[in-house]
Amino acid sequence: MGILALVFGILSLFVAGFVLGAGAVVVGAIAGQRGNRMGWWGMALGALGFLLSMAGCGVAACTACLAL
């Protein structure tokens, strides 16, 4: 499960940050509780991907408002 969280976390930085980031956080937390260190890394990367996606949407929304 740790490898899955890590893959989700890495992919969330590039594609579908909301979905894959949230998945990486959930799977990473489960794997981390089971003692898998890769789970914690996947959770951290997933959180980063999720936050970057939110920031990207915020910038897009501000740009759209300024364009009006």
N, CA, C and O atoms as a Tinker XYZ file with bonds, in Angstrom:
   272  protein
     1  N      0.815000   -1.194000    0.000000    73     2
     2  CA     0.000000    0.000000    0.000000    64     1     3
     3  C      0.860000    1.261000    0.000000    63     2     4     5
     4  O      0.435000    2.308000   -0.488000    81     3
     5  N      2.056000    1.158000    0.542000    73     3     6
     6  CA     2.945000    2.305000    0.563000    64     5     7
     7  C      3.367000    2.734000   -0.828000    63     6     8     9
     8  O      3.467000    3.925000   -1.121000    81     7
     9  N      3.613000    1.750000   -1.684000    73     7    10
    10  CA     4.006000    2.058000   -3.057000    64     9    11
    11  C      2.845000    2.709000   -3.802000    63    10    12    13
    12  O      3.049000    3.637000   -4.584000    81    11
    13  N      1.636000    2.228000   -3.561000    73    11    14
    14  CA     0.456000    2.825000   -4.188000    64    13    15
    15  C      0.288000    4.277000   -3.750000    63    14    16    17
    16  O     -0.016000    5.140000   -4.573000    81    15
    17  N      0.479000    4.550000   -2.478000    73    15    18
    18  CA     0.382000    5.922000   -1.979000    64    17    19
    19  C      1.454000    6.799000   -2.605000    63    18    20    21
    20  O      1.194000    7.951000   -2.954000    81    19
    21  N      2.649000    6.260000   -2.747000    73    19    22
    22  CA     3.740000    7.020000   -3.357000    64    21    23
    23  C      3.450000    7.325000   -4.825000    63    22    24    25
    24  O      3.703000    8.434000   -5.294000    81    23
    25  N      2.926000    6.350000   -5.540000    73    23    26
    26  CA     2.578000    6.563000   -6.953000    64    25    27
    27  C      1.467000    7.598000   -7.074000    63    26    28    29
    28  O      1.549000    8.500000   -7.908000    81    27
    29  N      0.422000    7.475000   -6.242000    73    27    30
    30  CA    -0.656000    8.465000   -6.251000    64    29    31
    31  C     -0.114000    9.859000   -5.926000    63    30    32    33
    32  O     -0.505000   10.846000   -6.550000    81    31
    33  N      0.792000    9.930000   -4.941000    73    31    34
    34  CA     1.353000   11.215000   -4.545000    64    33    35
    35  C      2.151000   11.875000   -5.655000    63    34    36    37
    36  O      2.030000   13.076000   -5.893000    81    35
    37  N      2.962000   11.083000   -6.327000    73    35    38
    38  CA     3.764000   11.632000   -7.429000    64    37    39
    39  C      2.866000   12.065000   -8.583000    63    38    40    41
    40  O      3.052000   13.139000   -9.154000    81    39
    41  N      1.886000   11.217000   -8.923000    73    39    42
    42  CA     0.981000   11.574000  -10.020000    64    41    43
    43  C      0.127000   12.791000   -9.686000    63    42    44    45
    44  O     -0.244000   13.551000  -10.581000    81    43
    45  N     -0.188000   12.983000   -8.410000    73    43    46
    46  CA    -1.024000   14.127000   -8.032000    64    45    47
    47  C     -0.331000   15.459000   -8.270000    63    46    48    49
    48  O     -0.986000   16.498000   -8.350000    81    47
    49  N      0.985000   15.431000   -8.381000    73    47    50
    50  CA     1.710000   16.668000   -8.674000    64    49    51
    51  C      1.531000   17.109000  -10.121000    63    50    52    53
    52  O      1.748000   18.275000  -10.451000    81    51
    53  N      1.134000   16.174000  -10.984000    73    51    54
    54  CA     1.044000   16.470000  -12.408000    64    53    55
    55  C     -0.362000   16.356000  -12.983000    63    54    56    57
    56  O     -0.740000   17.126000  -13.867000    81    55
    57  N     -1.145000   15.385000  -12.477000    73    55    58
    58  CA    -2.453000   15.086000  -13.063000    64    57    59
    59  C     -3.478000   14.914000  -11.947000    63    58    60    61
    60  O     -3.210000   14.210000  -10.974000    81    59
    61  N     -4.628000   15.532000  -12.067000    73    59    62
    62  CA    -5.771000   15.326000  -11.168000    64    61    63
    63  C     -5.371000   15.389000   -9.699000    63    62    64    65
    64  O     -5.553000   14.428000   -8.953000    81    63
    65  N     -4.831000   16.519000   -9.299000    73    63    66
    66  CA    -4.343000   16.676000   -7.937000    64    65    67
    67  C     -5.407000   16.493000   -6.870000    63    66    68    69
    68  O     -5.119000   15.983000   -5.787000    81    67
    69  N     -6.647000   16.907000   -7.169000    73    67    70
    70  CA    -7.710000   16.767000   -6.176000    64    69    71
    71  C     -7.984000   15.296000   -5.877000    63    70    72    73
    72  O     -8.044000   14.893000   -4.715000    81    71
    73  N     -8.147000   14.505000   -6.916000    73    71    74
    74  CA    -8.524000   13.105000   -6.747000    64    73    75
    75  C     -7.344000   12.271000   -6.263000    63    74    76    77
    76  O     -7.440000   11.570000   -5.256000    81    75
    77  N     -6.238000   12.353000   -6.983000    73    75    78
    78  CA    -5.088000   11.530000   -6.621000    64    77    79
    79  C     -4.438000   11.983000   -5.323000    63    78    80    81
    80  O     -3.919000   11.159000   -4.570000    81    79
    81  N     -4.460000   13.277000   -5.055000    73    79    82
    82  CA    -3.901000   13.777000   -3.802000    64    81    83
    83  C     -4.672000   13.269000   -2.603000    63    82    84    85
    84  O     -4.087000   12.831000   -1.612000    81    83
    85  N     -5.992000   13.330000   -2.699000    73    83    86
    86  CA    -6.823000   12.823000   -1.601000    64    85    87
    87  C     -6.634000   11.321000   -1.437000    63    86    88    89
    88  O     -6.561000   10.820000   -0.315000    81    87
    89  N     -6.555000   10.603000   -2.553000    73    87    90
    90  CA    -6.320000    9.155000   -2.485000    64    89    91
    91  C     -4.976000    8.824000   -1.856000    63    90    92    93
    92  O     -4.868000    7.882000   -1.070000    81    91
    93  N     -3.956000    9.594000   -2.199000    73    91    94
    94  CA    -2.629000    9.359000   -1.632000    64    93    95
    95  C     -2.609000    9.616000   -0.133000    63    94    96    97
    96  O     -1.940000    8.903000    0.615000    81    95
    97  N     -3.340000   10.633000    0.307000    73    95    98
    98  CA    -3.393000   10.931000    1.735000    64    97    99
    99  C     -4.067000    9.793000    2.494000    63    98   100   101
   100  O     -3.583000    9.371000    3.544000    81    99
   101  N     -5.179000    9.298000    1.967000    73    99   102
   102  CA    -5.910000    8.221000    2.647000    64   101   103
   103  C     -5.101000    6.929000    2.649000    63   102   104   105
   104  O     -4.912000    6.313000    3.698000    81   103
   105  N     -4.625000    6.520000    1.476000    73   103   106
   106  CA    -3.865000    5.272000    1.383000    64   105   107
   107  C     -2.549000    5.389000    2.151000    63   106   108   109
   108  O     -2.111000    4.430000    2.788000    81   107
   109  N     -1.922000    6.560000    2.090000    73   107   110
   110  CA    -0.675000    6.768000    2.819000    64   109   111
   111  C     -0.854000    6.708000    4.320000    63   110   112   113
   112  O      0.005000    6.184000    5.029000    81   111
   113  N     -1.963000    7.239000    4.812000    73   111   114
   114  CA    -2.230000    7.174000    6.251000    64   113   115
   115  C     -2.441000    5.738000    6.707000    63   114   116   117
   116  O     -1.959000    5.340000    7.767000    81   115
   117  N     -3.156000    4.968000    5.910000    73   115   118
   118  CA    -3.371000    3.560000    6.258000    64   117   119
   119  C     -2.048000    2.799000    6.241000    63   118   120   121
   120  O     -1.750000    2.028000    7.153000    81   119
   121  N     -1.257000    3.028000    5.186000    73   119   122
   122  CA     0.036000    2.339000    5.092000    64   121   123
   123  C      0.989000    2.783000    6.195000    63   122   124   125
   124  O      1.737000    1.971000    6.741000    81   123
   125  N      0.961000    4.066000    6.520000    73   123   126
   126  CA     1.828000    4.568000    7.579000    64   125   127
   127  C      1.480000    3.992000    8.936000    63   126   128   129
   128  O      2.368000    3.705000    9.738000    81   127
   129  N      0.190000    3.822000    9.201000    73   127   130
   130  CA    -0.230000    3.217000   10.463000    64   129   131
   131  C      0.208000    1.763000   10.560000    63   130   132   133
   132  O      0.383000    1.230000   11.656000    81   131
   133  N      0.383000    1.130000    9.414000    73   131   134
   134  CA     0.849000   -0.264000    9.385000    64   133   135
   135  C      2.371000   -0.356000    9.434000    63   134   136   137
   136  O      2.927000   -1.453000    9.381000    81   135
   137  N      3.039000    0.771000    9.532000    73   135   138
   138  CA     4.491000    0.770000    9.678000    64   137   139
   139  C      5.273000    0.938000    8.396000    63   138   140   141
   140  O      6.484000    0.718000    8.387000    81   139
   141  N      4.622000    1.319000    7.320000    73   139   142
   142  CA     5.288000    1.480000    6.036000    64   141   143
   143  C      5.716000    2.939000    5.874000    63   142   144   145
   144  O      4.876000    3.838000    5.860000    81   143
   145  N      7.021000    3.171000    5.753000    73   143   146
   146  CA     7.530000    4.542000    5.641000    64   145   147
   147  C      7.166000    5.185000    4.311000    63   146   148   149
   148  O      6.991000    6.401000    4.238000    81   147
   149  N      7.049000    4.371000    3.247000    73   147   150
   150  CA     6.668000    4.937000    1.951000    64   149   151
   151  C      5.267000    5.516000    2.002000    63   150   152   153
   152  O      4.949000    6.444000    1.259000    81   151
   153  N      4.430000    4.979000    2.870000    73   151   154
   154  CA     3.084000    5.516000    3.029000    64   153   155
   155  C      3.094000    6.955000    3.484000    63   154   156   157
   156  O      2.311000    7.772000    3.001000    81   155
   157  N      3.991000    7.272000    4.426000    73   155   158
   158  CA     4.088000    8.660000    4.910000    64   157   159
   159  C      4.575000    9.590000    3.808000    63   158   160   161
   160  O      4.089000   10.712000    3.674000    81   159
   161  N      5.540000    9.119000    3.016000    73   159   162
   162  CA     6.020000    9.940000    1.905000    64   161   163
   163  C      4.919000   10.157000    0.874000    63   162   164   165
   164  O      4.754000   11.263000    0.359000    81   163
   165  N      4.165000    9.100000    0.575000    73   163   166
   166  CA     3.052000    9.227000   -0.356000    64   165   167
   167  C      2.003000   10.194000    0.155000    63   166   168   169
   168  O      1.438000   10.978000   -0.608000    81   167
   169  N      1.745000   10.130000    1.474000    73   167   170
   170  CA     0.774000   11.041000    2.072000    64   169   171
   171  C      1.253000   12.487000    1.958000    63   170   172   173
   172  O      0.459000   13.377000    1.651000    81   171
   173  N      2.524000   12.727000    2.198000    73   171   174
   174  CA     3.065000   14.083000    2.104000    64   173   175
   175  C      3.012000   14.601000    0.667000    63   174   176   177
   176  O      2.637000   15.750000    0.435000    81   175
   177  N      3.382000   13.768000   -0.288000    73   175   178
   178  CA     3.327000   14.197000   -1.695000    64   177   179
   179  C      1.890000   14.406000   -2.148000    63   178   180   181
   180  O      1.609000   15.320000   -2.924000    81   179
   181  N      0.975000   13.561000   -1.666000    73   179   182
   182  CA    -0.434000   13.738000   -2.002000    64   181   183
   183  C     -0.990000   15.042000   -1.459000    63   182   184   185
   184  O     -1.740000   15.739000   -2.142000    81   183
   185  N     -0.617000   15.370000   -0.220000    73   183   186
   186  CA    -1.066000   16.641000    0.364000    64   185   187
   187  C     -0.503000   17.818000   -0.422000    63   186   188   189
   188  O     -1.201000   18.804000   -0.657000    81   187
   189  N      0.762000   17.713000   -0.828000    73   187   190
   190  CA     1.374000   18.775000   -1.625000    64   189   191
   191  C      0.671000   18.923000   -2.970000    63   190   192   193
   192  O      0.373000   20.037000   -3.399000    81   191
   193  N      0.405000   17.796000   -3.637000    73   191   194
   194  CA    -0.305000   17.845000   -4.920000    64   193   195
   195  C     -1.699000   18.426000   -4.784000    63   194   196   197
   196  O     -2.148000   19.191000   -5.637000    81   195
   197  N     -2.387000   18.057000   -3.701000    73   195   198
   198  CA    -3.727000   18.590000   -3.445000    64   197   199
   199  C     -3.682000   20.099000   -3.238000    63   198   200   201
   200  O     -4.497000   20.833000   -3.797000    81   199
   201  N     -2.728000   20.558000   -2.435000    73   199   202
   202  CA    -2.606000   21.986000   -2.163000    64   201   203
   203  C     -2.207000   22.773000   -3.410000    63   202   204   205
   204  O     -2.697000   23.881000   -3.631000    81   203
   205  N     -1.325000   22.208000   -4.216000    73   203   206
   206  CA    -0.941000   22.884000   -5.457000    64   205   207
   207  C     -2.117000   22.975000   -6.424000    63   206   208   209
   208  O     -2.253000   23.966000   -7.141000    81   207
   209  N     -2.962000   21.955000   -6.450000    73   207   210
   210  CA    -4.154000   22.000000   -7.294000    64   209   211
   211  C     -5.108000   23.084000   -6.820000    63   210   212   213
   212  O     -5.687000   23.809000   -7.629000    81   211
   213  N     -5.269000   23.190000   -5.507000    73   211   214
   214  CA    -6.134000   24.239000   -4.965000    64   213   215
   215  C     -5.578000   25.620000   -5.294000    63   214   216   217
   216  O     -6.334000   26.523000   -5.653000    81   215
   217  N     -4.269000   25.789000   -5.173000    73   215   218
   218  CA    -3.649000   27.071000   -5.498000    64   217   219
   219  C     -3.812000   27.388000   -6.978000    63   218   220   221
   220  O     -4.061000   28.536000   -7.345000    81   219
   221  N     -3.673000   26.376000   -7.826000    73   219   222
   222  CA    -3.843000   26.576000   -9.267000    64   221   223
   223  C     -5.253000   27.000000   -9.619000    63   222   224   225
   224  O     -5.461000   27.853000  -10.481000    81   223
   225  N     -6.223000   26.398000   -8.946000    73   223   226
   226  CA    -7.623000   26.789000   -9.187000    64   225   227
   227  C     -7.871000   28.211000   -8.681000    63   226   228   229
   228  O     -8.627000   28.965000   -9.294000    81   227
   229  N     -7.252000   28.569000   -7.592000    73   227   230
   230  CA    -7.403000   29.933000   -7.075000    64   229   231
   231  C     -6.819000   30.956000   -8.021000    63   230   232   233
   232  O     -7.417000   32.008000   -8.246000    81   231
   233  N     -5.664000   30.665000   -8.577000    73   231   234
   234  CA    -5.040000   31.581000   -9.536000    64   233   235
   235  C     -5.888000   31.686000  -10.793000    63   234   236   237
   236  O     -6.054000   32.773000  -11.345000    81   235
   237  N     -6.423000   30.560000  -11.245000    73   235   238
   238  CA    -7.281000   30.581000  -12.440000    64   237   239
   239  C     -8.534000   31.395000  -12.191000    63   238   240   241
   240  O     -8.976000   32.136000  -13.069000    81   239
   241  N     -9.117000   31.268000  -10.995000    73   239   242
   242  CA   -10.334000   32.016000  -10.680000    64   241   243
   243  C    -10.043000   33.511000  -10.612000    63   242   244   245
   244  O    -10.831000   34.318000  -11.105000    81   243
   245  N     -8.927000   33.884000  -10.008000    73   243   246
   246  CA    -8.559000   35.307000   -9.926000    64   245   247
   247  C     -8.288000   35.884000  -11.312000    63   246   248   249
   248  O     -8.670000   37.016000  -11.609000    81   247
   249  N     -7.635000   35.109000  -12.143000    73   247   250
   250  CA    -7.340000   35.564000  -13.500000    64   249   251
   251  C     -8.636000   35.744000  -14.288000    63   250   252   253
   252  O     -8.776000   36.701000  -15.049000    81   251
   253  N     -9.579000   34.825000  -14.106000    73   251   254
   254  CA   -10.853000   34.942000  -14.808000    64   253   255
   255  C    -11.630000   36.163000  -14.334000    63   254   256   257
   256  O    -12.277000   36.840000  -15.134000    81   255
   257  N    -11.566000   36.446000  -13.038000    73   255   258
   258  CA   -12.270000   37.630000  -12.518000    64   257   259
   259  C    -11.646000   38.909000  -13.039000    63   258   260   261
   260  O    -12.356000   39.868000  -13.343000    81   259
   261  N    -10.332000   38.935000  -13.146000    73   259   262
   262  CA    -9.663000   40.133000  -13.643000    64   261   263
   263  C     -9.903000   40.334000  -15.144000    63   262   264   265
   264  O     -9.859000   41.460000  -15.640000    81   263
   265  N    -10.153000   39.251000  -15.850000    73   263   266
   266  CA   -10.383000   39.353000  -17.288000    64   265   267
   267  C    -11.748000   39.939000  -17.607000    63   266   268   269
   268  O    -11.975000   40.444000  -18.707000    81   267
   269  N    -12.663000   39.869000  -16.632000    73   267   270
   270  CA   -14.007000   40.389000  -16.891000    64   269   271
   271  C    -14.022000   41.860000  -16.846000    63   270   272
   272  O    -15.072000   42.473000  -17.042000    81   271
